[in-house]
Amino acid sequence: MSSNPSTRRTSCPPTPPLSTAWPRSSAWLSSATTSLGVSMKSLIGATTVLVLLVAMPMPTAHAAPTRYEAENAVCDGTIDSNHSGFSGSGFCNSINATGVAVQFTVNAASAGTATLGVRYANGGTTDRLATVNGGATVSFPSTGAWNTWSTATTTIQVNAGTNTIRLAATTAAGLANIDYLDVEVGGPNPPTGRKMERLGRGVVAVRSSSTDVLVTWRLLGLDPDGIGFNVYRSAAGGTAVRLNSSILTGGANFVDRTADLTRSNAYHVRPVIGGVEQAPSGSFTLTANRATEPVVRVPLRAGGPVKFLWVGDLDGDGEYDYVLDRQTSPQTIEAYRRNGQFLWSVNMGPNSTNQNNIEGGSSTINVGHNDGVTVYDFDSDGRAEVAVRIANGVRFGNGTTYNALPDNTRQSIAILDGMTGAPRAIAPVPTDYLTDGPMYARFGVGHLDGVNPSLVAYMKNRIGNGGFNLMFCAWRFNGSTLTQQWKFLRGNQDLPDGHNTRIVDVDVDGRDEIAEIGFVLNGNGTLKYSLAPQGIIHGDRFHIAKMDPSRPGLQGYGVQQVNPSGLREYYYDAATGSMIWRHIESGTSDVGRGMVGDIDPRHPGMEVWSFSGLYNAPTNRLAEPNTSLRPWPHLGLWWDGDITMELLNDGKFEKWNPSSPTPTNSVPRLLANWTYGAVNAYGGPNPTFHGDILGDWREEVVYTNSSYNELIIFTTNYPTNTRLYTLAHNPAYRNAMTLKGYVQSHHVDYFLGAGMTPPPRPNITYAGN
């Protein structure tokens, strides 16, 4: 509410009308999918630019919302018009007091669930909270000014006919200024399921001891309840023999203790559904006399250092293949089948020789926090494509050279055939900021309509020697044409960005949003919310995950770079941007790292940490009182088979022990990459890739050797009874696998940690035939 409290009450006539094997069941739903969330859907900031070039297909709604203006409601205060931007003839400016309310009378054609959209302005610095009919609480976060309007949403059950909806303040600050209430009974139909990869079983085998072989495989996102497996081994090309005496219904792994390891052994699995054995999976061959190591080795052509690797099913066989860069001058991109068969190379041309990490060439890729490449099945035909930002002089995989642009500053987006590297579609990069030079890019994939994959691009260039232009764009590829869906320009809005982007469904409506460290865009390219009014500025790391299993929706955690307020780290509601807690210290600091994961089963939910100590996120309490006894905040990793997180730190696989914590530089080590001949990615302490790409739900970590002619893929050698569907079929996690920037951990959209409940079946469909 604004600063002119009143005791007048106005009324107008109402407007008329895991440690065990879990069975799979869609009846098990996490709080992330069943609890009501509050989200802001509106555009904040008058200078936002939204260019709708093609209407995005959206699911059909049951009925259009009915709008009820606040000037026609019962308002404990005054109907004012002194702040611009409102709808109708005014807004409800309530009294500054607990319990004050605005009450609407609404009509519903039928009983059911109604979606409420409350348009409001909050020019204060703290959230205003209200109950809805004395029940659920809706939050009205700061909008930064009294003439900046946003929308908070929630749902409520209504009866057929007349209903009263009362928003009552729960604090002495009173309500925000309320403009109107939109009511939609039934609401929009949820998406029918996002199109994701039709994966195979991803069978992989490693020699886990002098006598044992660990075989692991995928449980898929849409596997039926009660599915089991049989494991088969073929020695030296002979007849395959079943190894298990009874059908395996626990963890998707098996320890083979009877193999003759002096011979090659090929392993495959056969699913069992309803007691009937199904077709065999693809096989994986463990070569004769293979070393005892948790590693799969894939040959590469000789070439320069590798910074990034991407995965996608290039050939349509249901298994991940590899696309990687070569940090040479000019730069190149190479594609390989999963067995190491070379497919093609793209030369990024003379405009990739300037590799300055802020103002480089127009076709330079993968420097600083930029990439400009990603891999996904964009047209959902069952085979992945490669998206790359290009400029004149790029030579494609089929040998043709691109020279269609009028100068070397302009750029385009190309979708390349995954098997040949030939261009299938090309579209121009918008030229709004062309006068400041070419734009670097970060690419990722999101299902912005809840069904179809879109290429999302964060694009940035420097204004002289000062600030930066920032543009987001989304494109859809339909198999022949690449069409820009929308464009968002930051302009002079206070929207802090960072060094990594996350694409995730923050409000649990089935459609992805695009998140930066200080703001979130809706899937249609409009601004959802900004954290700037709550004091957030640029920072190096942030995470969005289900950190608190008892709280609805997802949560966010970020760190700050020299925030003048002394803010070091913060924790917030990812759907609304509402701040839950902050840690402020004296002075300022560049907090360059921050991590999230459940590493202490003694506390509910996940821990978060940077350099101020290890905190349990839901309780905002130190999990370890001695702040020096915390792990280094680099990357998390699912590796050893329990459901607390392991850690990856500069090539070291580590396991923090809460019962016997050790200093940051001496966390117990499970293995080190250099023991197996691996080197970190070019230019830093990271792998070229990490994610769940082989075997069961545990994650792989991909490096090269020091000669850059071999991929060294670390895959777990620990058996487990925990049964989870492959993380690559979790929508939030698979999106994260397409993103680079400053490399960060991937997160699923359910709570994965100690005390977890079985995750719900993902709302997906399989692409291709």
N, C-alpha and C positions, 0 to 999 in steps of 0.2 A: 504494500500500500504506500501511497505517497505521503507527504509530510503535513497534510491538512486534515487531522482527524475530526470526526463529527459524531454527534450522538443521534442524528436524525435517522429514522428508519423509513425507507421508501418502499412502496408496493405498487405494482401495476398488474393488470390482468395477465394471466399466462397466455403465451402464444399457443394457438390451437395446434391441433395436430400436424581282496581278493586272494584271498589265499586259498580258496576252494574253487571247484568247477561250478559255474552258475549255469542253470538252464536259461534259454533265451525266451523272453516273452514280451510282447508289446504292452502288457499290463503293467510292467515295471516302468515307472516314469520318474525321472529325476526332477528335483525342484526347479531345474532350469527350464523345464517344459511345462510344468503344471502350475507354477506360481504366477500371480499377477505381477507384471512389471509396469513401471511408469516411464514413459519416454517422451522426449520433445521432438516434434516432427516439423517444426516450422523453420522458416528462413530467418536467420539472425544477421542483421547488418545490411544497410540499404545499398551497399556497393557490390553485393554479390552479383556475379554474372552467370546466368544459366542459359545455355544455348541448346534447345531441344531440336536436334536435326532429324531424329527419327523417334517416333513414339515407341517407348519400350512396352512390350506386351506384359500386361499385368493380369492377375487372376480376376475374374468377374466378381463384383460385389453383390450381396443379396439385395441391398437397397442403398440409395444415397443417404448420407447423414442428414438429419434434421437439425437446423440451427436454432438455438434459443439465445437471444441477446440478453445481456445482463441488465439492460435498462428495463426489461420486462419481467425481471425476477424480483424477489424480495431481498433487499440489500441492507445489511446492518451497517449503514454508512450513507454515502452520497453517490449519486450518478453524476460523474464528472466527465469533462471533455478537454481538460487542459494539457493532456499529453497526446501527441499525434500518433497516428497509425492504427487507431482502433476501428472496429467495425460498427455499423449502425450509428446511433446518436450519442453514445457514451459508454462508460465502463463503471463497474462497481468499485468504489474506493471505500473499503471497510474501515472500521474503527481499529486502532492499535490495541487489541485486547485478545486474550484467550477466549475461545468460544464464539466469537463473532462469526457470522455466516452469510453466505449468499445461497438462496434457495430457489430452485427452478421447478416448475411443474411441467412435466413432459408427458407425451402420449406415445404408447407403443401399440402397434397393430396386433402383436402377439407376444406371449411370454417368451423369455429366453435371455440370453446373454447380450448385453448392450455394451458397445465400446463408447466410452466417453472421451471427447477431446476438449480440454479446457484451455482456451487461449488466455494468456495472462502476460503481465509485465511485472518484473521485480527488479527495481533499480537499486536495491540494497546490496549488501555484500554477503548476506547469509541466506540459506534456504528458508522459505516459508512453507510450513507443513499444514495439511488439513486432513481431516477424516471425511470419508464419503459415506453419508448416512450412518455415521457413528461406527463404521467398520474399517475397511482398508484405508491406509494412509497414502495420500498423494503428495509428492514433493514438487515445489515450485522453485527450482534453483535460480540464482541470480541471472538476469538477462543483461546486466551491465548498465542499463539505463531504463527510465520509466517509459520512454517512447520506443523501446525495443521489445517486441512481442514474441512469445514462443508458445508452444502447445505441449501440455502434459496429458498423457493418456492413461487410462485404466479401464477396467471392465467391471460391470455390476449386473446382478440379476434384476430383471424388471418383470412386472406383471402386464398382462394385456389390459389396455386402457390407460387411465391416468396414474402417473407415478410422481412422487416427490424426490428430487435429488438435492441434497443439502451438503454443501462444502463448509465445514466448520474449522476455524483456526485452532491449532493445538498449542501455540505459543503466544506470548505477550506481544510479539511483533505483528500479529494479525495475519490477514490474508495478503496475497499479492493482489494487484489490481486485476479484476476479472472482466474480460471483454465479452466472451460468449461461451456457450456450451454446445458442442456438436454431439448428437446422439445417433448411433447407428445400431439398430437391433439386428443381431446375427453377425454383423461385421463382414469384412471381406473373406472370401474363401481362402483357406490356407493354400500355399503352393502344393501342387500335386507331387512334388519330389524333384530334387535337383538331379540333373543328368551327370553321373559320375562314371568313372572308368569301370569297365567290365573286366575285373582282374581275375587272373588264375590263382592257383594255390601258392605260388612263390616258393616252392619247396627248395630248401637249402640244407646242406649237411657240412658240418665241420668236425674235425677230429678233436675231441675234447680231452682225451687222455691217451696214453699209450695203447689202450684197449677199446676205448669207447668212441662212438660217433653220435653226436647230437643232431637229430633231424627235426626241423621245424617247418611249419606251413601256415598258410593264412586261414583264419576263420573270416568269412566275408560278411559285409554289413547286412545283407539280406538272406543269409543262410537260414533255413527253417529251424524252428525250435527242435531240440533233441538230436540234431545232426551228430553223427559219429564218424570215425575214420579208421581205415586200415592202412598200415604202412607196408610197402613192398620194397624188396632189394633184389637187384639183378647183379650178380658178380661176373665180371669180365664178359658181359654180353649174354650171359646165360638166362635161363628161365627165371622170371621174377618170383620170389618166394615171400609169402606173407610172414611178417615178423611178430606181430602182436597176437596173443592168444584170445583176447576178447576185444570187442569194439572199443575204441578210445573215445571217451566223452569228456575228458578233462582238458587240461591245457593242450594246445595244438603243437605238441612236440613229443619226441620219443627218443630214448637212449638205446642205441643198438650196441650190444656188448658181444656179439657173436660174429662180426664181420672179419674176413681175412683181409687185413689192411695192406697186404703186399700185392693185392689185385685191385683193379678199379671196381667201384661199387656205385651203381646207379639207383637212386631212391625215387619213389613216387608214392602218392597216397590215392586212395579211392574213398570218396564220401559214402556214408551209409545213411539212408533216409528211410524211416519206417521199416527197418530191417532189410532193405534192399540195397545192395552195393551198386554204386553209380560208376560212371565212366572214369578212367584213370586221369590223374593230373599229368601235367608235364613233369619231366624227371630232372634230377640234378645228379651229376656224376662227381664223386669224390675220387680223384685220381689215385693210382697205386702209390704206396709209400708216401702219402701226403704228410706234410709236417703237422705236428700237434700245434694248432694255432686257430684263434677265432677269426679267421680271415678268408675272404674269397678274393682271388687275384684275377684281374681282367687285363689282357694285353692292350696297349695303345701303340699307335705310330709314334716314332720319335718326333719331338717338338719342344716348344718352349714351356715355361712354367704355367701352371693352372691355378687360377684364383677361384672360379666358380664352376660347379657342375649342376645340371638340372636333370630330372628324370621324367620320362613319359613313355607310353607304349607306342613307339614309332611304327612298328610293323604289324600291330593288331593281334599279337599272340597272347595278350593278357598279362604280359610281364613287362617290367620297366626296362627301358633302354636308356642310353646316356648321351647327353649333349654337354660339351665343355668348351671353355675358352682357352686360348693360348695367348699369354701376355708377352707378345712379340711386337715388333713394329714393322709393318702394320699388324694389327691384331687379327686373329682368326677364330672361328667357331668350328668345332668338329662334332660329328655324330657317330655313335657306335651302337651296334646291337649289344645285347646284354652279354654275349659271349666274346665280345671284343672285335667282332667283324666291323671294319671301317665302312661307313656309308658315304659320307661327303664332308666337304670343308667349304666354308664361306670366308673369303678374304674381305676384311672390313675396309680395305682401301686406304689411300693416302690421307683421307680425313680422319683416320684413327691413329696417326703418328703423334699428334699432340695429345699427350696423356696426362696433362695437368688435372689434378683431381677436383678443381673447381671450375676452370674455364678451359676445357679441352676441345678436341676436334668434334665436328658434327656427327661422325660415326664412331667415336671412341666409346667403348663399353667397359664396364666393370672396373672403375677407378673410384677411390674414396667410398662414399656411401651409395654410389650409383651403380646401376647395372645396365638396363636397357635390353634385356633378353629374358624370356621365360618360355616354358614348354607346357602345353596342355592340349587336350582334345577339344579345340574350340568349336568345331562344328558337330561334335557328338556323333561321329561316324565310326568310332571304335579305333581310330588311329590318331596319335598326337601330332600337332603342328608345333612349329617354333616361331615365336613372335620376336622381332628384333627391330630396333630403331636404326634407320639407315640414312645415308646421304650419298651424294654422287661418288662414284668410284668403287662402290661395293660390288664384288664379284660373287655371284650366287653359286650354289652347289652344282648347277647345271652348266656353269661356265660363262653365262651371260653377265655383263657388267651394267650396273644401273647408272644412268646419267640423265634422268628425266627432269631434274630440278634446275631452275634458272641460275642458281649460284650455289656456292659451297657452304652457305649458312643455313639454308632451308633443309628440312628433314622430312622423312616419311616413316610410316610404320609398315613393315612387311610381315606377312604370314607365309612361312616357308613350309613346303611339303616335308614331313618328317623323314621320309625315306630317300629323298633326292636332294633336298636343300634348294629346290627351285621355287621361285615365288608363285604363290597361288592367288594372292591379293595384296594390293598396296594402297595406302591412303595417306594423305598429307597430314603432317603435324600442324596444328593451328599456329598462325603467325602473329598472334597478339603481342608477343614480346620479342619479335624478330630483331628489332633495332638494338637489343642488348645481346645479340649473338645466339648461337645454337643452344639448345636446352639439353641438359643431361636428364636421365630418366631412371626411375625405379619401376619395374613392371611387376604385376601380380594378377591373380585371377580371382574373381568373385562371381557368385550367382546372384546378381543384383535384383532380378525378378523372382528369385527363388527356384528357378527351373534351369535357365540357360546360362552357360558360362560367358562372362565378359572379360576382355582384357582391360585392366585398369592401369593407368599410367600416372605416376607422380612425376612432374616435369618442372625443372628449375634452371634459371640462369641468373647471373649477377648483374645488378644495375651499377655500372661504372665500378668504383672501388667500394661501394657501400652495401646496401641491402640486396635482397633477392626477390625476383619474381617467382611466383608459384602458381602452377596450373595443374589441375587434375582433368583427365579425360577418360572416357570409357568407350570401347569399341566392341561390336559384335561381328563375328565371322560366320557366315551361313553356308560355307562350302565353296563359294565363288566370289563373294563381295565382302569387303571389310567396311563397315559403316560406323561412323562416329555417333554414339548415342547422346552424349552430352559433354559439356565443357564447364569447368568451374575455375574462375580466376579469383585469387585471394585479394588482389588489389591492395587497398590500404586498410583492410580489416585486420584486427588484432587476433590472428589465428596462428598460434605457435606450432611449428613443425619440428621434427627431429631427424634422426638418422635411420629410422626404419618405419615401415608402414604395416598396418595389420588390417586384413579384410575379414570381417567376422560379423555374424548376426548378433549385434549387441543387444537388441531388444526382443529377441526370441520370437520374431514374427515370420520366420522362414526365409527372409530376404537379407542379403548381406549389406552391411555398411562398411565404409572406408574410414579407418581410424588413424590419426596422427597423435603425437604425444599431447597436443593441446587442443584438438578439436576432432569432430566426427562428421562425416558427410553421409547423408542418406543415399540409398542405392540409386536414386534418380538425380543425384548431383546437387541437391540442395543441402544447406547447412543444417545439421541436426542439433549440435550444441558446440559451444566453445568453453574451454576451461580457463581462458584468459581472465574473465571477470573474477575468478577465484584465485588469482595470483600466479597462475602457471605460465612459465616462459619456456624457452627452448631447453631441451634435455637430450641426453644421449640414448637412453633406454626406457622402454615401457612395455608392459605386458597386459593382455586381456585374457582372463581365464575364469573358470569356476573355482575361485579360491575359497569361498565360504559355502559349504554344502547346505547350511541352514538358512541362507539368505537367497531370496529370489534372484534369478538372472545371473549375469556375469559381473565380475569386478575388474577394475583396472589398477595398476600400480606403476608409478613412474618416478624417475629421479631428475634432478635439476642441475643445470650448469650455471653456476654463479648467480643464483637468484638473489636479488638485493634484499629480500625479506629474510634471508637465512634459511629458506625452505630447502630441505635436503631430499625428502621423499614424501610421497602422498599415495592415498588409497581411496578409490572412488567407485560409485555405481556406474558401470559401463553403459547402462541403458539411458541414463539421464544426465550423467556428469556430476551428480550430487556428491560432494566431498564427504567421505566417511571419517578419515583422520589425516593429519599432517604431522610431520616431524620437522621442527624448526630449531636451529642451533645458532649460536652467536657467530657473527662473521659470515663470510660466504665461502663456497667451495664448489669446485667443478666435480660433481659426482659422476664419474664416467662409466660406472657399471651398476646394474641392478638386476636381481634374479628373483624368480618365483618358482616354488615347487614344494610339495609335501616331503620334507626330509626329516621330520620329527614326529613320529606317531603318537607321542604323548599329548599332543595338542590337536584340537579339531581343525580341519582345513589345512590350508597351505601356509608355508612360511615365506616371508619376503625379506630381502636383505641387500644392502649396498655396503657402506663402510661405517654405519652407525650401530651395527649390531644385528643379530638375527631375531626378527620379530614374527610372532604368529599373527597372520593378517586379520583373522576374524576378531581376535581379542585385543589387538594392538598392545601386546605384552611381549617382553623379551622371552624367547624360547630358551635362550642360553644367557644367563645373567652376565657372564664375562664376555664383553663385546669383542675381545680379540680372538675368542674361540669360535669363529664362524668360518665357513668355507669361502673361497674366492667366488665372487658373483659373475661367473662367465656363462656357461651353458648347462642346461639340464639334459638328462639322458635316461631313458628306460632301458635297462640292460640286464640286471641280475635276476629278474623274475619276481621279486616282491613288488608291492605296489607303492612303496615310497621311492622317491627319485634318486638316481645317481647323478654324478656331475662330470662334466667334461671341461678340462682346464688346460689349455695349451698342450694338447696331445696326451694329457694324463686322464685316465678314467678313474674317478674317485668315489668314495662312499663315506659321507660324513656320519660319525657315530655319536648320537645324542647322549648316550650313556657314558661315553668317555671322549668328550670333545677335545680336539687338538687345535693348535694355532693354524691360521690360514695357510701357511706354507708347508704344513705337514699333515694334511688330511690323508687318511688311509687310501692307498692306491691299489686299484684292481689290475691295471695294466698301463703301459705307456706305448704310444704308437711307434716310437723309434726302435723299440725292441723287435719290431717286425718289418723294419726297413722303410717305414712311412715318414713323410715330411709334411709339415703344415702347408696350407694353401699359400700361394704367393702373397707376400706383403703383410702377413699377420699370424696370429696364434690360432686361426680357425681351421676346421676341415673345409674341403671343397663343397661338401654337402653332408647333412645329417637328416635322417627321417626313416620311417618304417617302410622299407622297400623290398625286403625279403623276409620269408618265414613268418612267425607269429607276430604279435603286437609289439614286441621290443624293437628298438631303433637301430638302424645301421649308421655307421660313420665312414665317410669316404675320403681317402687321401690319395696321393700319388707316391711313387718312390722318388728318390732324389734325381733319377735320370728322366723323370716325367714320361716314361714309356710303359707304365703299369698303374692301373687303379688298384688300391689296396682297400678293400671294403671290409670293415670290422663288423661282424655279426655275432650275436651272443653265443657263448658256449655253456650257458647255465640252463638246466631244465626248470620248468615251472608248472604248477598246477593251476595258475591263474588263467582263466579263459576269457579273452576279450576279442571282439572283432577287430580286424586290422585297423590301425589308426588312419591309414590312407583312405578309408571309407567314412571317416568322420569329417563333416563339412568344414569345420573350423581348421582342423589339422591339415587337410589336403590343400586348402587355400594357402596356409602358411608355408607349405612346401614349395610354392611357386614364387615366394618373395625372398629377396636378399637384403640389400642395404647393409647396415651394421648387423652382422649375422646374430640372430637371437633364437631362443628356444621356441619350438612349436608347442601349441596347447590344444587339447581337445575342448569341446564345449560342455563336457560334464566333469564332475569332480573325480579325478583319478588320484587316489591316495588312500591312506589308512582309514578303515571304517567306511569305505565307499559302498554304495549300493550298485547292483547291476545297471549298466547304462542302458538307456532306451535304444530301440532300433532306430538307426538314422533314417530320416525322411528323404530317401534317394531312389533313383531308378538307374539302371545300367544303360550306358550308351552303346551304340553299335548293335551288331547282330549276334 
